[in-house]
Amino acid sequence: MDILWLKDFVSLAALRNFSRAAEDRNVSQPAFSRRIRLLEEDIGVRLINRQTLPLSITPAGEVFLDQARKILRTYDEAVERCQAIDAADDDVVRFATTQSLYLTLYKSMIEPLVNEGTVDIDLNSTTWVADQFVTALQQGYCDVILTYWHPSMDFLAPLEVAKCEYITLATDRLVPLSRANPDGTPQFPIPNAGRKPTPVLTYGSSSPLSQVVDYIMRQQLLPPSVLVVSRNSLAVGLRAMLVESFGMGWLPMQVAKDEIERGTLVRAGDDGLSADLEIRLYRDSANKKPSLETLWRDIKSSMR
């Protein structure tokens, strides 16, 4: 199956017209129609209902359309990664980190150590699911990953097995927070004296912090005392929902520093509902890029 056929089909599904889709794909209409027929023959099912105006997608076509979009996204990501690796300069150190760490520790601690133009920051990494950071480091798509670490974070285990090097740059604390009442008490305390369960905002599986919060809740909180009402992939998104009084949830202290100092957010539970976090910088021991060696040495020196 030609990858172009998938792009043709996605275009046709969007435009619902052979002429416009052929123009969009920059081919003649006969050639475009032939490629759609070849795609249907290759799959063995009819994807397009040509008897309707505008044309429509068959039920099987709808299923295939969803998968075709996923395949094309994966293909584009693979091409992007291969090109990035191929074009990587020995003088460039490629960072991958989460949005919350990029906005806090990277800016304050690492950026001052590097000269302008020395480090290429991969901002796309802020939307990766947790285990993609590990895969990216192992496959050479990035040179270092900056991540939270806690014993409950299973997705980091492959780095331990591979004996990757790491530096613990700092520590933070994951704490339960809630919007404050006018008198400074939490709007959503745990435990809650009321009959209704406390609404909880937590993290989706794509977040590195999800496993830590799940660990705390398994140890300390059980239904019906709490009710998870939202799962967020980013700490900054969860922080916004806490400020808007959607419930209580967990944030690293550095992420919530300003809101805590202003009194907007306050502790929603005792220390038993908190967890210590390490902030680690990982590298593959086999990566001997000179610029990485220099940066690694400088960071170690600064830690002393």
C-alpha positions as CSV (number, residue, x, y, z in Angstrom):
1,M,0.0,0.0,0.0
2,D,1.4,3.4,-1.0
3,I,1.4,6.1,1.7
4,L,0.1,8.5,-1.0
5,W,-3.1,6.5,-1.2
6,L,-3.8,7.2,2.5
7,K,-3.2,10.9,2.0
8,D,-5.6,10.8,-1.0
9,F,-8.3,9.1,1.0
10,V,-8.0,11.5,3.9
11,S,-8.3,14.4,1.4
12,L,-11.3,12.9,-0.3
13,A,-13.0,12.3,3.0
14,A,-12.5,15.9,4.0
15,L,-13.6,17.5,0.7
16,R,-16.2,14.9,-0.4
17,N,-15.5,15.7,-4.1
18,F,-13.1,13.9,-6.5
19,S,-12.3,17.0,-8.5
20,R,-11.5,19.2,-5.5
21,A,-9.6,16.4,-3.8
22,A,-7.5,15.7,-6.9
23,E,-6.7,19.4,-7.1
24,D,-5.8,19.4,-3.4
25,R,-3.4,16.4,-4.0
26,N,-2.0,18.1,-7.2
27,V,-2.8,15.2,-9.5
28,S,-5.3,14.7,-12.4
29,Q,-8.7,13.5,-11.5
30,P,-8.4,10.2,-13.5
31,A,-5.1,9.4,-11.7
32,F,-6.6,10.3,-8.4
33,S,-9.7,8.1,-9.0
34,R,-7.5,5.3,-10.0
35,R,-5.5,5.5,-6.8
36,I,-8.6,5.5,-4.6
37,R,-9.8,2.3,-6.5
38,L,-6.4,0.7,-6.0
39,L,-6.7,1.5,-2.3
40,E,-10.1,-0.1,-2.1
41,E,-8.9,-3.2,-4.0
42,D,-5.9,-3.5,-1.7
43,I,-8.1,-3.4,1.4
44,G,-10.9,-5.5,-0.1
45,V,-13.8,-3.3,0.9
46,R,-15.6,-0.3,-0.5
47,L,-14.6,2.9,1.3
48,I,-16.6,5.4,-0.8
49,N,-20.3,5.5,-1.6
50,R,-20.2,7.1,-5.1
51,Q,-24.0,7.1,-5.5
52,T,-24.6,10.0,-3.1
53,L,-24.2,13.8,-3.7
54,P,-22.0,14.8,-2.2
55,L,-20.3,11.4,-2.0
56,S,-20.2,9.7,1.4
57,I,-17.9,7.4,3.3
58,T,-19.1,3.9,4.0
59,P,-19.2,2.5,7.6
60,A,-16.0,0.5,6.8
61,G,-14.5,3.7,5.3
62,E,-15.2,5.6,8.5
63,V,-13.2,3.0,10.5
64,F,-10.4,3.0,7.9
65,L,-10.3,6.8,7.9
66,D,-9.7,6.9,11.6
67,Q,-6.8,4.4,11.3
68,A,-5.4,6.2,8.2
69,R,-5.1,9.4,10.1
70,K,-3.3,7.6,13.0
71,I,-0.9,5.9,10.5
72,L,-0.1,9.3,8.8
73,R,0.5,10.9,12.1
74,T,2.9,8.1,13.1
75,Y,4.6,8.3,9.7
76,D,5.1,12.1,9.9
77,E,6.5,11.8,13.4
78,A,8.9,9.0,12.3
79,V,10.1,11.2,9.3
80,E,10.5,14.2,11.6
81,R,12.6,12.1,14.1
82,C,14.8,10.6,11.5
83,Q,15.5,14.0,9.9
84,A,16.2,15.5,13.3
85,I,18.7,12.8,14.1
86,D,20.3,13.0,10.7
87,A,20.6,16.8,10.9
88,A,21.8,16.9,14.4
89,D,25.1,18.8,14.9
90,D,27.7,17.6,17.3
91,D,27.6,21.1,18.9
92,V,23.9,20.8,19.7
93,V,22.5,19.1,22.8
94,R,18.9,18.2,22.4
95,F,16.7,18.5,25.5
96,A,13.4,16.9,26.2
97,T,11.3,17.7,29.2
98,T,7.8,18.4,30.4
99,Q,6.2,21.8,30.3
100,S,6.2,22.3,34.1
101,L,10.0,21.5,34.3
102,Y,10.8,23.6,31.2
103,L,9.0,26.6,32.8
104,T,10.6,26.2,36.2
105,L,13.9,24.3,36.7
106,Y,15.3,24.4,33.2
107,K,14.9,28.1,32.9
108,S,16.4,28.8,36.3
109,M,19.2,26.2,36.6
110,I,20.3,24.8,33.2
111,E,19.8,27.6,30.7
112,P,22.3,29.9,32.5
113,L,25.0,27.2,32.0
114,V,24.8,27.1,28.3
115,N,25.8,29.6,25.7
116,E,23.1,31.0,23.3
117,G,22.8,28.7,20.3
118,T,24.5,25.7,22.0
119,V,21.3,23.9,23.1
120,D,18.4,23.0,20.8
121,I,15.2,22.8,23.0
122,D,12.6,20.3,21.7
123,L,9.4,22.0,22.8
124,N,7.3,19.3,21.1
125,S,8.4,17.0,23.9
126,T,6.1,18.9,26.3
127,T,3.1,17.0,24.8
128,W,4.7,13.5,24.8
129,V,3.2,10.8,27.0
130,A,5.5,9.8,29.8
131,D,7.2,6.7,28.3
132,Q,7.9,8.6,25.1
133,F,10.7,10.4,26.9
134,V,12.4,7.1,27.6
135,T,12.0,5.9,24.1
136,A,13.3,9.2,22.7
137,L,16.5,8.9,24.8
138,Q,17.1,5.3,23.9
139,Q,16.6,5.9,20.2
140,G,18.8,9.0,20.1
141,Y,16.0,11.4,19.3
142,C,17.2,13.5,22.2
143,D,20.5,13.6,24.2
144,V,19.1,14.3,27.7
145,I,15.7,14.1,29.4
146,L,14.8,16.3,32.4
147,T,12.1,14.5,34.4
148,Y,10.6,14.1,37.9
149,W,11.5,10.8,39.6
150,H,9.7,8.9,42.3
151,P,9.9,5.2,43.2
152,S,6.4,4.6,41.8
153,M,7.3,5.9,38.3
154,D,7.5,2.5,36.5
155,F,8.0,4.1,33.0
156,L,11.6,5.2,34.0
157,A,12.6,1.6,34.9
158,P,14.2,0.9,31.4
159,L,16.7,3.7,32.1
160,E,17.8,1.9,35.2
161,V,18.1,-1.4,33.3
162,A,20.1,0.3,30.6
163,K,22.4,1.9,33.2
164,C,21.8,5.4,32.0
165,E,23.6,8.1,33.9
166,Y,21.7,10.7,35.8
167,I,22.2,13.8,37.9
168,T,19.8,14.8,40.7
169,L,19.5,18.5,40.1
170,A,17.0,19.3,42.8
171,T,14.1,18.1,44.9
172,D,10.5,19.2,45.0
173,R,7.4,18.1,46.9
174,L,4.1,17.0,45.4
175,V,1.4,18.5,47.7
176,P,-2.5,18.4,47.9
177,L,-3.9,21.8,47.1
178,S,-7.3,23.5,47.0
179,R,-8.6,27.0,46.3
180,A,-8.7,28.9,49.6
181,N,-11.9,30.2,51.3
182,P,-11.9,33.9,52.4
183,D,-10.8,32.7,55.8
184,G,-7.8,30.8,54.4
185,T,-9.2,27.3,54.8
186,P,-9.3,25.0,51.8
187,Q,-12.6,24.8,49.9
188,F,-12.1,21.1,49.3
189,P,-10.3,19.6,52.3
190,I,-9.3,16.0,52.8
191,P,-10.8,14.5,54.9
192,N,-14.1,16.2,54.2
193,A,-16.6,16.5,57.1
194,G,-19.5,16.7,54.6
195,R,-21.5,13.8,53.2
196,K,-20.5,14.5,49.6
197,P,-17.2,13.1,48.3
198,T,-14.4,15.5,47.7
199,P,-13.9,16.3,44.0
200,V,-10.4,15.4,42.9
201,L,-8.4,16.7,39.9
202,T,-5.6,14.4,38.9
203,Y,-3.4,13.5,36.0
204,G,-4.0,11.4,32.9
205,S,-1.7,8.4,32.1
206,S,0.3,10.6,29.7
207,S,1.7,12.6,32.7
208,P,4.8,11.5,34.6
209,L,3.0,12.6,37.8
210,S,0.0,10.3,37.3
211,Q,1.7,7.3,38.9
212,V,2.7,9.2,42.0
213,V,-0.8,10.6,42.6
214,D,-2.3,7.1,42.0
215,Y,0.2,5.7,44.6
216,I,-0.8,8.4,47.2
217,M,-4.5,7.8,46.6
218,R,-4.2,4.0,46.9
219,Q,-2.4,4.4,50.2
220,Q,-4.5,7.1,51.7
221,L,-7.8,7.7,49.9
222,L,-10.6,5.4,49.0
223,P,-14.0,5.9,47.5
224,P,-16.6,7.1,48.5
225,S,-14.6,9.8,50.4
226,V,-13.2,11.2,47.1
227,L,-14.5,11.3,43.5
228,V,-12.1,11.9,40.5
229,V,-13.8,14.5,38.3
230,S,-11.0,15.4,35.9
231,R,-7.7,14.0,34.5
232,N,-5.3,16.5,33.1
233,S,-2.1,15.8,31.1
234,L,-0.3,19.0,32.2
235,A,0.4,20.3,35.7
236,V,-0.2,23.9,34.5
237,G,-3.7,22.9,33.2
238,L,-4.5,21.2,36.6
239,R,-3.3,24.4,38.4
240,A,-5.7,26.5,36.4
241,M,-8.6,24.2,37.3
242,L,-7.6,24.4,41.0
243,V,-7.6,28.1,40.9
244,E,-11.1,28.0,39.3
245,S,-12.4,25.9,42.2
246,F,-13.1,22.7,40.4
247,G,-11.8,20.5,43.2
248,M,-8.6,19.6,45.0
249,G,-5.5,18.1,43.4
250,W,-1.7,17.6,43.6
251,L,1.0,20.0,42.2
252,P,4.7,20.2,42.7
253,M,5.5,23.1,45.0
254,Q,7.5,25.0,42.4
255,V,4.6,24.9,39.9
256,A,2.2,26.3,42.5
257,K,4.7,28.6,44.2
258,D,3.1,31.9,43.2
259,E,-0.4,30.8,44.0
260,I,0.7,29.5,47.4
261,E,2.5,32.7,48.2
262,R,-0.5,34.8,47.3
263,G,-2.8,32.6,49.3
264,T,-4.9,31.6,46.3
265,L,-4.1,27.9,46.8
266,V,-3.7,26.3,50.2
267,R,-2.9,22.8,51.5
268,A,-5.9,20.5,51.3
269,G,-4.6,17.7,53.4
270,D,-1.8,16.7,55.8
271,D,1.8,15.6,55.0
272,G,0.7,12.0,54.6
273,L,-0.9,13.0,51.3
274,S,2.3,14.5,49.9
275,A,5.3,12.9,48.2
276,D,9.0,13.9,47.7
277,L,10.1,14.2,44.1
278,E,13.6,14.2,42.7
279,I,14.3,16.2,39.5
280,R,16.8,14.2,37.4
281,L,18.7,14.8,34.2
282,Y,19.3,11.5,32.3
283,R,21.7,10.7,29.5
284,D,22.6,7.5,27.6
285,S,26.1,6.5,28.8
286,A,27.0,5.5,25.3
287,N,26.4,9.0,24.0
288,K,29.9,10.6,23.9
289,K,29.0,13.8,22.0
290,P,31.6,16.4,22.9
291,S,29.0,19.1,23.6
292,L,27.1,16.8,25.9
293,E,30.2,15.8,27.8
294,T,31.0,19.5,28.3
295,L,27.5,20.3,29.5
296,W,27.4,17.3,31.8
297,R,30.7,18.3,33.4
298,D,29.5,21.9,33.8
299,I,26.3,20.8,35.5
300,K,28.2,18.5,37.9
301,S,30.6,21.3,38.8
302,S,27.7,23.7,39.4
303,M,26.1,21.1,41.8
304,R,29.2,21.1,43.9
